[in-house]
Amino acid sequence: MNRSLRSVAVGMVVLAVCGLLLMLAQSPPEPTNAAEVLQAGGPLRWYRGNIHTHSLWSDGDDYLEMIALWYRDRNYDFLCFTDHNVLSNTERWSDVLKNQGRKVAYDKLKARFPDWIDERTTDGRLEVRLRRFDEVREKVGIPDKFLLLLGEEISDRFENLPVHLNVSNIREAIPPLGGDSVYDTIQNNVNAAIAQRERTGQPMMVHLNHPNFYYAVTAEDLMKVRGEKFFEVYNGHPSVHNIGNDQHASTEQIWDIVLTNRLAQLGLPIMYGLATDDGHEYHKIPSRHSEPGRGWVMVLADELKPASLISAMEHGRFYASSGVTLDHVATSPAGIELAARPEPGVTYTIEFVGTRRGYNAESQPVRDKAGKEVRATRRYSDDIGVVLKKVAGPKAEYRFSGDELYVRARITSSRPHPNPAEPGEFERAWAQPVIGPAAPKTE
């Protein structure tokens, strides 16, 4: 090996070691069962936001400014643009007549912002300059009322399996880094996001998108990832299979398997569940396409700033929703108590879900009718993700018995989702898991 190649190799090792140290150092403190009430009051308030959004900068069918207005006009407090492998911070032009969707978007943009559009003709084709993120933030954002964030959906793959992660409030684009497995691909991209956060000081968060998109990510892949504490338990795209099928676990089952193994077997921090839109299509709502308004997060923070929102989420001070609003979630060494905001004519069912110490940890591979093993989350015993208590009504309490590894709450409304990603959805909320008294202590 010549001196130049040796220097490169040594440099790569040093960077890898530094990246690992930074990753471990940047992880937020592990939550405890110290008494805490998530409820608006004083400087704290709930902020509603979506952190998975596509536009004409990649495969969405509308302009940044028009998408931002859609959310702003519907009382969202923050929105993160996350186009595939691109940041909306350069010069880019869009062919208005490339397809009918773009013509519809252009007509709406022209009607709303007649003096805002930059146009040109190239080879006889009308083009519009896509406004950069900073321009749109200045035009549509409102300080302390509506916050726009720049993000990226790192769209990677292992072999033929799509592996996508979102980075919110990113500063520099992260190219897909690949890997030797699905897990390795996830970890490499997580490490890159953490390294950028540490190097730049920019408040950022990374999360795994839609694990059941092409059923690419299994619970076994996700449970091992370090430095990443979020995944989408609900994604509003109709093609991501939140509920799974007869061979593949639902995203909620994946969540319970991941939580159980991280806490009981791997000594890793808890993982939080997000709800997002993954919106691509904005011109025919409702329909059976990937549209806005299906899922969101509600974050309890002291101000509408990236650092405050991200810190709150890293510490579990948020819940995910597809329609149900929570007034408060209280945790203590004794247990969990929560209340949904009741609406006339709507009933609620609250389920506390968890895994107890001494659960059966055995699992089996999934096989097709011919007996061939299927790439899928393994089948685990019914001891994992048990409904520990079920309550009818908008309020409920769960008291720890002492053998719980974790407990999370799912709140289901009697009202069908007005624009479901999959048939049969009801409006829901997902409170974040709380570490139980039987969980092994981690450093």
N, C-alpha and C positions, 0 to 999 in steps of 0.2 A: 504494500500500500504506500503510495507516495505521500509526501508531507501534506499536500493540499487536501487529499482525500481523508488523511488521518485527522486533520484539523476539523474538517466538516463532521466526521463521525463523532469526535469528542464533543464538538459543539452541540450536536443533536442529543447526546446523552445528557449533557449538562442542562439543556433546555427541558428535556423530559423530566429530570429529577426536580428541577426548579418548578416545573408545572405541577408536579405531584405535591410538592410542599405548599405551593400557593393554593392548590385545590383544597388541601386539608385545612389550611389556615383560614380560608375564606368562608367555610361552612358556618352558618349561623348557629347560635347556641341551641342545644337540644331542648325542646319544650319540656316542662315539668307539670306536675299536677298542682302547682301553686294556684291559689284561688285567683280567678280572672273572669271578668265579665265583659263580653263583647257586646257593647251597647252604645249607641250614640249619646253624647253628653259632654259638656265642657268643650275642650278643643277637638274632641273626636267626633267624626261623622262617617256615615257609610258612603262610599263612592262606588258607583256602578261603572263597569268597564268591560270592553272586549279586547282580547290580546291575540286574535288570529283573524287577519283581514287581508284580502287580496284585491288588486286593482289592475288597471291597464298596464302597470309596470311589469306584470307577469301574466297570469292567466285569468285575472278578473275582467269584468266588462264595463267598468265605470272609472271615472277620474277621481283622484284622491280627494279633491275639494267637495265633490258631490257625495262621495261616501261619508266623509266627515260630517257633512250637513245632515245626512240621513240619521246618523247617531245623535248628533247634537239636538236635532229637532225632536228626538224621542227620549230626551232627558238622561242620556248617558253622560257621565262625567269625564271619562277618558277612553281613548281608542289608540290601539297600536297597529300600524301598517306593517304587514309581514309578507312581503312578496318573495317569491321563490328565488333564492340565490342572487338577489340584487337589492341595492339600496336606492331609494328614489332621491339621489343627491347629485345626479349628473344631467347632461342634456340628452333628451330622448324625444323623438317625434312619433306620433301615432297616425296610421293611415285611417282616415275617417270612414272610408267606404270598404274596408277590408271585409266586413260582414255587417249584417243588419243590426246586430247588437251595438256595434260601435257607432253606427249612424244614429240610433236612438239615444245613446249616451251623449253624442255631440249635440243633438238638437236640445236636449235638456240642459246641457252646460251653457249653450248659447242663450237660452231663455233666462237662465238664472244669473249668468255673468257675461252680459253682452260686450262689456269693455275689458274683459280680462283675458281674452283668448288670443294667443299668438298663432297665426296660420301661415302656411306656405303651400305652393304647388310644386310637386316633384314628379316629373315624367307624366304630367297630366293628372296626378292623384292629389287630392286635398289632404294635407297633413296638419295636425295640431300638436303644438309642443306640450308635452306633459309637464305640468308644473312640478317643481322640486318640492320635497318635503318642507324645507324651510319657508318657501313661499306660501304653501298651504297652511302651515302652522300660523304664520303671520296673518293670513287672510281669514281663517275660519276659527282658529283657537281663541279662547277667551281666558285671560289670566284668572286663576282661582275658580274658574267655572267649567271650562272644557279644555282638557289637556290632550294634546296629540303627541304620540311617541313614535319614534322610528324603530323599526324592527326588521328582522329577516327570518324567513323560513329556510333554514339550511336543509336543502332537499338532496339527500344522499341515498345510497342504496348499497346493499350487500347482495351480490349476484342479481337475482331478479326481484329482490324484496325492497320496497321503498322504506327508507328510514329518515323521518323528518323531525326536526327540532326547531322550535321557535326561540329566538333571542329577543327579548324586549328591551328597548332603550339602548340599542347597540350603537357603537360609534363607527366601527369599520366593518365592512363585509367580511364574512368568514366563508371561505370556499369549502365545499364538502371534502372531508378528509379521508373518507373510506375507512376500511378496516378488514380484519381477517374473519370477522363474524358479525352478526347483527349487534351483539353486545359491544364488541370492539369498535364498531362504527359509531354507536351511540357515545361510548366513552371518549373516543378521540375528539368528537365535535363538542362535547361538554367541556373537555379540558381546554379546548381552544377558546371557548366563550369565557371560561373562568380566567384564563391567562390574559385575555384582553381586558377584562374587568380589573384585574390586579394591576396591570401595566398602566392603564389609563386613569384609574380612579373613578371611572364612570359607573354609576349604579346600574346594574344589569341583572336580568334573571333569564335562565334557560329552562325550557320545559320540553318534554317529549310529547309529540303530537299523535293523535289517533292510532293507538297500537294495533287496532283491528283493520286498518287500511291495508287491503290485500292480506290481512292476517299476518303481517310481517313481524311484529314484535310480540314475543311471548312474555309471560310473567317471569320465566326463568332468565330471559334477557334483561328485563328491567330491574329485577330485584337486586342485581349485582352492581348497578351503576353507582359511582361515587361522585359527590359534588353536585348532584341534581336531585331536587326534592319535589318536582311537580310533574304531573302527567294529566292528560285530558280524559277524565272519566266520562265527560259528555262533550261531543263534537257535533255541530249542527249540520254537517255535510251528510247527505243521504247515503253515501257510498262507503262509510267508515265502520258500519256494523257495530254500533255501541252495544247492542243486545246479543251479539255473537250468533252462533247457530249450534246444531247438534254436535259438531266436532270442535268448536272453538268457544272458549270462555267469553263471557261478556266482560266489558271494561270494569264493572263493579266486582266481578269474580277475580279478575286480574288484580285489582286493587287489594282485595283481602289476602290473596296469596302473597303478593309483594309485601304487604305490611307484616304478615305473620312471619315470613322468612327473614325479613330485614331485622325485625326485633328479636326473634327467638333464636335464629341460627347464624345470622351474618354480622350482628353487632353494628348495624348501620342505622342511620336516622330514619325517622318516619317519612312517609311520602304523602304529599297533599294532592287532592283532586281538583281539577279545573273544569269549568264549563266555558266553551267558546263557540263562536259562530262558524269560523272557517268559510266566511262568505266569499262567493265569486260572482254571483249574478244578482243584479239590483233593479231589474226593470219589469219583472212580473212576479209580484209578491201578493199572496202566497202561491207557491207552486211546489213541485217535487224536485226542486233544484237546490243548489248550495246558496242559501240566502242569508241576509242579516237578521238579527233579532231573535234567534232561537235559544242561545245560551250565553251566560255572562258570569262575571265574578262580582261580588260585593265585598269591598275592602274597607276595613275600619282603620282610618288613619287620621293624623292630626292636621294634614294639609294635602292639597292636591298637587303634589310634586313627585317626580320619579323616585327620589330616594325614600320618601315617606311611604309611598305605595309599595315599593319593592321590599322594604324592611318589614312592613306589616305582613305581607304575604309570606315572607321567609319565616316568620314566627307564627304562622297559622292563623293570623287575625283576619280571616275572610271566610266566606262560604261561596259555594257554586250554586247557580240557579238556572232553571229553565222556565221560571214563572212564579215560584213561591218566594215570598219575602219573609225574612226572619227579623223579629224585633230584637232578640238578644240570644246569646249562647253563653251560659255560665259554667265554668269548670272549677273543681276543687278536689282535694284529696278524697272527698266523699263520693263524688260522681259528677254527672252532667245534668244540667237543666236548660231547657230551651223553649222558645215560644215563637210560633209563626204569627204573622199579622193576619188576622182573620178577615175574610171578605164575605159579603152577604151571599147566601145561597151556596157557599163552598164548604165542604168538609175536608178534614185532614187526617192522615194516618202517619204517625211517627214511629219509626223502627230504629232501635239501637242494635247495631251490628258489630260483632267482634269475634275474637278467638280466645279461648281459655287455655291456661297452662295445662300441659298434659294431653294436648290434642294429638291425634294420629297424624304423624308427619309423612306417612308413606304416600307415594304417588305412582301413577302408571302412565305410560305413553298412550296417546290416542291412536287408534288404528282404524283403517277403512274396512269395508265389508270383506275385502280379500285378505285382511290381516296385516296389510302393509302399514308401517308407522307413518303417521301424518305429522308434518311440522305444525305443532299447535301447543298451547299451554297444556301441561300434563294434567291428568285428572287426579284431584286430591280428595281427601275424605270430607264428609259433610261437617267435620269438626271445625273447618276453616270458614270464617265468614258466617257465623251463626246469627240468626235473629235472636238476640238476648232478651228483648222486651218489645212489645208492640202496644201502642196506645192510640185510641181514637180520640181526636180532638186537636186543637191548635197548640196545646201546651203538654209537656211531658218531662219526667225526671227519671234518670237512671242512677241508682246507687251501686257503687262497686261492691262486689262480694269478696274481692281479694284475689281472684284467680284470673283476671282478665289481662291479656297482653296489650290490648288496645280496644277502644270502643269508638265507633263513629255513628252518626245519625243520618238517616234518610227520611225526608219529609215529602209525602206525596199528597197532592191535591186531588179532589174529585173532579176538577175541571180539566177536560182534554186540552192538550197543547193546541193553540190556535193554528200553528203552522209546523207540524211535527217533522222531524228528520226521518223518523220511521213510523209506520202505522201503529196506532194504539198507544202513543205516548200521552202521559198526563203531566201536568206541570209539577215540577219537583224542586227541592233544594237539597244540597248535600253539605252537612256540617263537617268540618275537618276532624280527622281522627285524633283521639287523645290517648296518650300512653297510659296503660293500665298499671295497677299495682304489682302485677306479676311479671312485668317485662324486665329482663335482665338490665342492669345498669350499664350504660356506655359512657366512655370518656368524652 
